[in-house]
Amino acid sequence: MGDRLKVLPGETIPVDGVILSGQTSINQAVMTGESMPVDKAPGDEVSSGTVNQFEAFEMEATKVGEDSSIQRMIRLVQSADAGKAKVVGLADRWATWIVVIALSAAAITWAVTGQIIRAVTILVVFCPCALVLATPTAIMAAIGNATKHGFLVREGDALERLAAVDKVAFDKTGTLTCGSPEVIALRSAPGVTEEALYSAAAAAERLSEHPLGKAVVRCYEKATGTAPLTPERHAMIPGKGVTAQLDGHTLLAGNPALLAENGLPIPADMEADAATYQNQGATIIYVAEAGTLFGFLALADTLRAESADMIAAIQAVGVQPVLLTGDNERAAKAIAEQLHIREYRAECLPEDKLEQIGAYQRDGSPVCMIGDGINDAPALKKADVGIAMGGIGSDIAVDAADIALVDDKIEELPHLLHLSRRMMRTIRLNLTFSMTLNFVAIVLAITGVLNPVVGALVHNAGSVLVIINSALLLTWRKKA
C-alpha cells in the first residue's frame, strides 16, 4: 500500500488505487457491468481487475491483497454459496415413514392373521420403487428437454427451485441488450446532409481504439457497405474525443468540451435534441469539420430483438421481472421503460446486487438471477436459481450459476419457467399415483386378495407408469 505503479494501455490494473498522473478510459465491466469505458483523470479511483483502455498512467496503491476489489468479489461469491440451502425432495421426507409403515403393516398382519404369505405380499407391493422413481425420472426428463432448448442444468435440483420463483432479476448489459453500442440516430446541422455527417464522423474515428469510435465505424460500414476514409493524422484526447486531419481539413468528434476547446458553440435546439437522447441512456458524439459543426450521432447499447417478447411472456407466467444494473440511472430507466419493467436498480456494484437478492429472499420471494459478467457472480450464487449466459458470459459467472444458457437465446427463458412448473406437477402426480397404488395394494394384500406374484406385477406396473408419465416431459412444450 502506498506503492506507485505505471499501468500501460491494455493492461489489467493489479490493485485498487488512485490515479496520480495521466488521463485514460477504464473498462470497468468486470466490476460494474457497464457497457462503456469510464474516463479517468488524476484523483480518480481505479479498481483491480479493470482494464486500462488507452493512455499510460501512474497510480498509487491504496488497497492490496485481501483488501482489493477482486478479492472482495471472491469472498462475496463464497459467502453467497455458504448461505444457499438445497431443496429436500418430497420422497426423501417421506422415506422414513414409508419404511416404518410397510414393516409395521406386515408385522401386524402376520401377528393377527398368522399367514406369513400376506405379510410377504405387503412387503412386495409396498416396496416404494414407483415412489423413489417419481422425482428423479421427472427431473432427468425435464433436464433433457431443457438441454434441447439450449440450457445446461448444472445443479440437479435447480428446476425444482426455479418452479417456485416469483421474481427474475436481470443484468442489463449483454443479457437484455446486445452489449455493444450502436448508432441509433443522426442529427445534422442546417445545410449539412446526414450522409456528410456520418462520413465525417466515421473518418474521424477511423483509427480510434475507443469502443464508441469503433462502433461508429462498424455501423457506418454496415449502413453504407463501404469503409470510411482514412485520415492522414489522428489523435485521441482522453475524456473529450478525437481529432483528425483529412484532405487538409480538421475533423473533430467528441463531447461538448472538445467543441468548446475549439471555439465551436452548440445551438440551443441541437442541445435540446441531444438531451432527449441522453435521457434515453444514449451517448452523444458531436462532429465538426473545418471549423463547422456538422451535428451529432447518438449511440446506445441496443435491446436484443427478443427481449421485449421474453419479458412479456415472463410476466404472463406471473413472475415479476426486475432490472439490476451497474449502468447509470438514465440508461437503466430507459431500458426498463422500453421493456415495461416496473422495478429497477441502477449503479449496482456486485455487493449491491447481492444485497438486493438477499432482501427479496428475506421478504419471502424466491428469486432467479440472470447475468453474464464477473460482477454478477455473487448474485448468481446467492439467488435461489442462477442462470448465466454461457456464450458471452464469463467463466466465473457460469461456474457460479446453477444453469447456463449455452447459446444465449434468452427467448427460451419462458419455456424453462413453464417446464419447471410442469415438472413439479408431474412429480406431484407421480407421487400421488404411487402412494395411492401402494396403499390400495396393501389393503388388498392384508385382506388376502393379492398374492406375492400378482403383487409383484402390480408393483412393477406402477413403476412403469411413473416412468412413462415422466418421459412425456422430454418433448413437452407449452402450447401457445
Secondary structure as the mmCIF struct_conf table of DSSP 4:
data_model
#
loop_
_struct_conf.conf_type_id
_struct_conf.id
_struct_conf.beg_label_comp_id
_struct_conf.beg_label_asym_id
_struct_conf.beg_label_seq_id
_struct_conf.end_label_comp_id
_struct_conf.end_label_asym_id
_struct_conf.end_label_seq_id
STRN STRN1 ARG A 4 VAL A 7
TURN_TY1_P TURN_TY1_P1 PRO A 9 GLY A 10
HELX_LH_PP_P HELX_LH_PP_P1 GLU A 11 GLU A 11
STRN STRN2 THR A 12 THR A 12
HELX_LH_PP_P HELX_LH_PP_P2 ILE A 13 ILE A 13
BEND BEND1 VAL A 15 VAL A 15
STRN STRN3 ASP A 16 SER A 21
STRN STRN4 THR A 24 ASN A 27
HELX_RH_AL_P HELX_RH_AL_P1 ALA A 29 THR A 32
BEND BEND2 SER A 35 MET A 36
STRN STRN5 VAL A 38 LYS A 40
TURN_TY1_P TURN_TY1_P2 PRO A 42 GLY A 43
STRN STRN6 GLU A 45 VAL A 46
TURN_TY1_P TURN_TY1_P3 SER A 48 GLY A 49
STRN STRN7 VAL A 51 ASN A 52
BEND BEND3 PHE A 54 GLU A 55
STRN STRN8 PHE A 57 LYS A 63
HELX_RH_3T_P HELX_RH_3T_P1 GLY A 65 ASP A 67
BEND BEND4 SER A 68 SER A 68
HELX_RH_AL_P HELX_RH_AL_P2 SER A 69 ALA A 82
TURN_TY1_P TURN_TY1_P4 GLY A 83 GLY A 83
HELX_LH_PP_P HELX_LH_PP_P3 LYS A 84 GLY A 89
HELX_RH_AL_P HELX_RH_AL_P3 LEU A 90 THR A 113
HELX_RH_AL_P HELX_RH_AL_P4 ILE A 116 PHE A 126
HELX_RH_AL_P HELX_RH_AL_P5 CYS A 129 LYS A 148
TURN_TY1_P TURN_TY1_P5 HIS A 149 GLY A 150
STRN STRN9 PHE A 151 VAL A 153
BEND BEND5 GLU A 155 GLU A 155
TURN_TY1_P TURN_TY1_P6 GLY A 156 ASP A 157
HELX_RH_AL_P HELX_RH_AL_P6 ALA A 158 LEU A 162
TURN_TY1_P TURN_TY1_P7 ALA A 163 ALA A 164
STRN STRN10 LYS A 167 PHE A 170
BEND BEND6 LYS A 172 LYS A 172
TURN_TY1_P TURN_TY1_P8 THR A 173 LEU A 176
STRN STRN11 THR A 177 SER A 188
HELX_LH_PP_P HELX_LH_PP_P4 ALA A 189 ALA A 189
TURN_TY1_P TURN_TY1_P9 PRO A 190 GLY A 191
HELX_RH_AL_P HELX_RH_AL_P7 GLU A 194 ALA A 204
TURN_TY1_P TURN_TY1_P10 GLU A 205 LEU A 207
BEND BEND7 HIS A 210 HIS A 210
HELX_RH_AL_P HELX_RH_AL_P8 PRO A 211 THR A 224
BEND BEND8 GLY A 225 THR A 226
HELX_LH_PP_P HELX_LH_PP_P5 ALA A 227 PRO A 231
BEND BEND9 GLU A 232 GLU A 232
STRN STRN12 ARG A 233 ILE A 237
TURN_TY1_P TURN_TY1_P11 PRO A 238 LYS A 240
STRN STRN13 GLY A 241 LEU A 246
TURN_TY1_P TURN_TY1_P12 ASP A 247 GLY A 248
STRN STRN14 HIS A 249 GLY A 254
HELX_RH_AL_P HELX_RH_AL_P9 PRO A 256 GLU A 261
TURN_TY1_P TURN_TY1_P13 ASN A 262 GLY A 263
HELX_RH_AL_P HELX_RH_AL_P10 ALA A 268 GLN A 278
TURN_TY1_P TURN_TY1_P14 ASN A 279 GLY A 281
STRN STRN15 THR A 283 GLU A 289
TURN_TY1_P TURN_TY1_P15 ALA A 290 GLY A 291
STRN STRN16 THR A 292 LEU A 303
HELX_LH_PP_P HELX_LH_PP_P6 ARG A 304 ARG A 304
TURN_TY1_P TURN_TY1_P16 ALA A 305 GLU A 306
HELX_RH_AL_P HELX_RH_AL_P11 SER A 307 VAL A 317
TURN_TY1_P TURN_TY1_P17 GLY A 318 GLY A 318
STRN STRN17 GLN A 320 LEU A 324
BEND BEND10 GLY A 326 ASP A 327
HELX_RH_AL_P HELX_RH_AL_P12 GLU A 329 LEU A 339
TURN_TY1_P TURN_TY1_P18 HIS A 340 HIS A 340
STRN STRN18 GLU A 343 ARG A 345
BEND BEND11 GLU A 347 GLU A 347
HELX_RH_AL_P HELX_RH_AL_P13 PRO A 350 ARG A 362
TURN_TY1_P TURN_TY1_P19 ASP A 363 GLY A 364
STRN STRN19 VAL A 367 GLY A 371
BEND BEND12 GLY A 373 GLY A 373
HELX_RH_3T_P HELX_RH_3T_P2 ILE A 374 ASP A 376
HELX_RH_AL_P HELX_RH_AL_P14 ALA A 377 LYS A 382
BEND BEND13 ALA A 383 ASP A 384
STRN STRN20 VAL A 385 MET A 389
TURN_TY1_P TURN_TY1_P20 GLY A 390 ILE A 392
BEND BEND14 GLY A 393 GLY A 393
HELX_RH_AL_P HELX_RH_AL_P15 ASP A 395 ALA A 400
BEND BEND15 ASP A 402 ASP A 402
STRN STRN21 ILE A 403 LEU A 405
TURN_TY1_P TURN_TY1_P21 VAL A 406 ASP A 407
HELX_RH_3T_P HELX_RH_3T_P3 ILE A 410 GLU A 412
HELX_RH_AL_P HELX_RH_AL_P16 LEU A 413 ILE A 446
TURN_TY1_P TURN_TY1_P22 THR A 447 GLY A 448
BEND BEND16 VAL A 449 VAL A 449
HELX_RH_AL_P HELX_RH_AL_P17 PRO A 452 ALA A 471
HELX_RH_3T_P HELX_RH_3T_P4 LEU A 472 THR A 475
#
